[in-house]
């Protein structure tokens, strides 16, 4: 019973880390128009605030597995919370957009350690047959952030100022740090090899260059030649890393990981599926406030259906995977995610409120199922000796896709805005076209999940036979 209690507290502790992440992300997205007005910027060019955070996480995550093994998960988890809080304070004190982006880099450095280390602790603590259930449990408290984040962010913007959306992380971070010291077990020593610094630099530069090339099309104002050069150098750096990893005995991410079919398909599916869907928390608040006349508080309230539907689907996802298998669930659900995204292309300022609520709830439901199914598919076949590397690789791909998705959506929105114009109906047309384009990217990723073995049902059956029955 004591061991069971410790495991339960550990799950709540990791969920608190997810809560900090989701609270910050949802508050920031809702407050972007207010930030733009305060800093003298266009709200349609504020994606750099989101991209800087996600890209920093993606760049630092490759080192998190080695760092966690070298210095211990508990020590790194506490340090990550402290760094995240320091970054939040710097964001609140930022006097300009450039300073805010720099502070988001500091905050992203803390998040880069916080997110994968927490999942790694769960992966190493719970046996494989309980991993799916444990991750589903962790995700439910973590979704409290999106539940209160948009509403709280909108209220803070109207009642005080946008600076307070970052200061709200201080009490949460304090509780998390104290709980980590008390409840997270000290890990057993783990033998670690020499850190692959050359590989890390190649990988980090490649991701940064590709992401900045996408963001340069709209947010940075770079010329087309500069964007092309960044893209070429970025892809060349990523290719060089792959060749480097093939020759090195202990690379950051061994190419041998890709021999695991579930991980290979899960990573590719995560990248391209999130490339489309991850722009929605950025685009929806902008759509509501810029073209449909919503106040920050109203836009925040409208995100409640997304969070509530997401939470309700967590209990449904596991039984569906058990019954139908990963392949069928992911192929069908990916298409549904794309269709719900495309439905926002029909949004109008005068449409009934119930229509908007239904749109948001449907998207939240299928998107929640997508994330749970993709993540567990990717990690389920990892062995203890490659769990740290595989977990960090998944986290890196997720953050890279989020940053690239927002950057791509910003570039597409800027292109359509230049085409249609920036007055009233023209801006709405640009948003509509952007939603449809990003939806098509998401739907195309269904073909990746279709490459799973047709006999995937035996995997679901094995989970069903080994998993203890779910409570309630």
N, C-alpha and C positions, 0 to 999 in steps of 0.2 A: 504493500500500500504506500510506503514511503517513497519507493522508486517511482510508482505511478504518479504520485503527487509532484515529485520533482520534474518528471517529464511534462506534466500538464502546465506547471509554472514556466518551464522552458518554452513551450509553445506560445504562451501568452506574452512572454518576453520578446520572442522573435516577431510576434504579431504587432507589438508596440513599435518595433522598428519599421514595419510596413506602414503602420499608422502615420509615423512621422513623414515618410516618403509621400504617401498619398495625400495627406493633409496639405503639405507644402505644394505639391504639384497642382492640386485642384484650386487652392486659394490663388496661386499665381495666375493661372489661366483666366480666372474670373476677373482679376484686377488689372489685366493688361491694358484695357482702354484708359483706366484711371491713371496708371503709371505713365502712359503715353502723354496724356494731357499735362501731368505734373512735370514731366521731363522735356516737354516741347517736341515730342515725336509723333509720327503717324501711327495709329493703332494697327495698321496693316503691315507695319515694318518692325513689330515688336517680337518676332519669332526668335531673335538672337538671345533673348532672356531665357527661353526654353531650350534652345539649341546648345547654348554654352553649358548648361547644367548637364544635359544628357550626354553631350560629347565628352565632357570631362570625366564623367562616370565611365563611359566606354573606353577611354584611353587608360584609365587607372585600373580598371577591373582585371586586365591580364596579370597584374602583379599581385592581386589580392590572395590568390590561392597560395602562392609561395610565402607571402607575408604572414598569412594566418598560420601556416605550418611552422614557420620559423619563429614567430613570437607568441603564438598561442591565440586561440579564437577569443577567449574572454578579454584579454588585454587589448586586442585589436578592436573588438566590438565596443568597448568603453571609449577608446580613443576616437573611433568613428563618430560616436554620438557627440563627443566634445567638439570635434572639428566641424560637424554639421551645425551645431549651435553657434559656434564662432562665425561661420559663414552667414548664418541667418542674421546675426547682429550687424555684420558688415553690409548686408543687403538693405537693412532698415536705415542705415546711415548713409547710403549712397546718394550723392548729389547730382549725378548725371547717368545717362544710359551706359556709357563706357564703364563707369565705376560700378554700376549695378551688375553688368555682365561679368566684370572681374570678381565681384563678390560671389556671384553664382558659381564661378569656377571653384572658389574655396568651399562653398557648400556642396558642390558636386564631388569634391575630393572626399568629403566625409561620407556622402551617400555611396560612393564607389566601394568603400569598405563595409558600410553598414548592410547593404542589401545582400550581397553574395555570402558574407560570413554568417549571417543569420540563417540562410538557407542551408549552408554547409553544416552548421551545427545540427539542424534537423536531419539532414541526410545521414550524418554519422551516428546520431543517437538512436534513431528508429530503424527497425529491420525493414527490409525491402517490401515485405508484404503489408506493412502498415504505413509506408511512405505516402501513398496517394491520400489516405485518410488524414494523415498528419498535415500535409500541405493544404488540403481543403479546409481543415480547422484553422490553420494559421491565416488563410486568406480572408476568412469571415470577419474577425476583428480588424484586420487591416483595411477592410472596406468601410469602416466607420469614418475614415478620413474623407473619402469622397462623399459620404453621407452628410457630414457637417461642414466640410471645407468650402464648397461654393457658397452656401448660405452664409456662413460665418465671414468669408472673405467679402462678399457683397455688403453685408451689414457693417463690417469694419471700415470699408472704403467710404460708405456714406456717413457713418456716425463719427469717424475719426479721420484716418488717412490710410493709404495703402501700406505705409511703413509698418503698421501693426500686424499685417499678415505674416511677417517674418518673425516678429517678436513673440508670437504665439508659440513658437517652437521651444522657447526657453523652459517653461515648466515641464513640457513633455520630455525634453531632453534630460532634465534633472532627474525625473522619475525613472527614465530608462537607464541612466547611468548607475543609479543606486540599486535598481533591481538586478542589473547585470552582475554587479559585484556580489550580490547576495545569492542569486539563484543559478547563474550559469556556471557549470562545473569547469574546473581547471582541466584542460585537455592533457592527455598523455603525450609524452614527447614524440614528435614525428621527425623522422630523418628527412632532411631536405638537401638537395644538391645545390650546385652553384647557380645563381640567378642568371638567366640568359638575357643580359643587358642589350646585346646587339639585336636579338630578335624582338625584344620589347620596343626598342626605339623604331625599328622598321614597322612594326605593327601599329604603334601609336601614331607615327607620322602618316602612315597610309590612311588610317581612319580619319585623322584630323583633316588631311588634304581633301579627301573625297567629300566629307561633310561641309567643309568651308566652300568647296566648289559649288555645291548645291545652294548653300546659303548666300553665296556671292551673287547668284542670279537675281536676288531681290534685296536681301537685308544689308549686304556690304557694299553694294553699288559697284562691284568690280566689272571691268570690261570683259567681253566674251573671250578674248585671248588669254587673259589672266585666269579665268574660270577653266578654260581648256587646259592650260598648263598645270593648274592645281590638280585637275582630274587625272591627267596623264601621270604626273609624279606620284599621286596617291595610289593609283592602280599598279604602277611599277614597284612601289615600295611594298605593297601587299604581296605581289608576285615574288619579289626577292625574299620576303619572309618565308613564304611557302618552300622555296628552294633551300633556304637556310635551315628550316625545321627538318627537312628530309635528311640533311647531313649531320645534324647535331644529335647526340644521344639523349640529351635531356632538354628539349625545347619547352617553351612556355606551354604550347598546345601541340602535342604530338600528332602528326598526320595519322598515326595508328588509331586515334580516337574515331576517325571517320570510317573505320571498318565496322563500327557498331551501327547497324542499319537504322535503328530507332533514333539514335542521336543525330545521325547525318541528316535524315529527313526532318527531324524536329527542329534542328538549327536552321536549315534552309527555309522551312515553313515559317518559323518565328520571324526570320529576317524580312521576308517579302509580305507576309500577312500583316505584321506590325508596321511595315513601311507605309501601308495604306491606312490602317485603322488608328494608328497612334496620333494622327493629326486631329482627330475628332475633339479631344478636350481643348485643343487650341482653337479650332475653327468654330465650334458651336457657340461659346460665349461671345466671340467676335460677331458672328451672324446675328445673335439675339440683340446685342447692344448697338452695333453699327448700322444695321439695316432694318431691324424690326422694332426699334424704339424702346427696348427694355432697359430699366435701370440696373446698376450692378447688383442690388439686392434681389431684384426680380430674376435676373439672369442666373444668380446663384440658386434661387429656389427652383428654377426650372431644371437644374441638374440633379435634384433629388430623385426623380424617377429612374435615372441612370443608375445611381448608387443602390437604390432599393431593389431594382430588378437584378442587379449584379449579385447582391447578397442572397437573394432568393434562389438563384440558379446554382449556387455552390453545392447545395445538397442534392441537386438533381443530376449534376454532371457525372459523379461517380457511378450511380446506377446505370446511366445511359451508356457509359463506356463499358461497363461490365456486360451489358446485354448485347450491344451492337459492335463493340470493338472500336479501336482508335481510328481506323481508316474511314469507316462509314460516317462516324460522328464528325470527324474533322472536315471531310470533303463537303458534306451537306451544310455543316455549320459555317464554314468559310464562305460559301455562297450566300448564306443568309446574312452574314455580317456585311458583305458587299451590298446586298439589296437594301438593307436598312440604312446604310450610309448614303446610297443613291437616292433614297426617299427624301433626303433633305434638299435635293435639287428641285423639289416642287414646293419648297417653303415660300410663303407669302406673308407680308406684314399683317394682313387681315384674316388669316386663317384661324379657325376655332382653337381655343386653348387645348381642348381635349385631343385634337389631332397632334399637336406638338408633344403633349405628354405621352401619347401612345408611341410616337416615333422614338422619343428618347428612351422609354422603357424597353421597347423591343431591341433597340441597339444595345442597351446596357445588359440585357439578358443574354443575347447571343455572343456578345464580346466577352463577357465573363466566362462563359463556357469555353470559348476559344482559348483564352489564356490558360485556364486550368488544364485542358486537354493537351495543349501544345507543350506546356512545361513538364508535365508528368511523363508524356511520351518521350521527351528528350532525355530525361534523367533515369528512367526506370531500369535500364539495363547496365548502368555503370557499376563497376566493381569498386571495392574500397580503395584500391591502389590508384585508381584514376578518377575517383569521385571529386576531389578538389579541383583538378584541371578541367573536367567536364562541366562542373558547376560554374566555374569562373567563365568558361567559354560561353555558356548559355547566357549568363548575366551580361557579358560584353555585347553579345549579339542583340539582346533586348534593348540595351541602352543605345547602341549604335542605330538600330532601326527606329527608335523613338526620335532621336535627334535628326536623322536623315528624313524621317517622315514629316516632321514639322518643317524642316528646311525645304523639302520638296513641295509641300503644300503652300508654303510662303512664296516659293518661286512660281508655282502654277497660278496662285491667286494674283500675284503681281503681273504676270503675263496677261491674264484675262482682264484685270483692271485697266491695264494699258490699252487693251483692245476695245473694251466696252465703254470705258470712261469711269469717273469717280463720283458721279452725281446720282443719288437716289436709286432709281431703277437699274441704272447701269452697274452700280456696285453690287446690287442683289444678283444680277445676271452673272457677274464674275464669281460670286460665292456659289451659285448653283452649278456652274460649269466645273468649279474646283471640286465640289463634293462628288460629282459624277466621275471625274478623272481618278480621284483617289479610291473610289469604290471599285473601279475596274482593276486597279492594281491589286487590291485585296482579293477580288474574285479570281484573278489569274493564279494566285498562289494555291488555289484548291487543287490544281494539277500536281503540285509537289506532294501533297498528302495522298493523292491517288496512287503514288508509287509505293506506298506501304504494301506489304504482302497481303494478298487476297485472303489468306488464312489467318488474318489478324484476330479472328474471334477466339482462337485458342489462348491468346494472351489475356483477353478479357475474362475467359473462363478460369484461367489460373489465378487471376486476381480475386475473382469471386470465391474460389475455393479457399484461399489463404486468408483473406481479410476477415477480421471479426465483424459481426453485424454492427451496423451503425446505430448509435443511440437514438431513441425516439422513433 
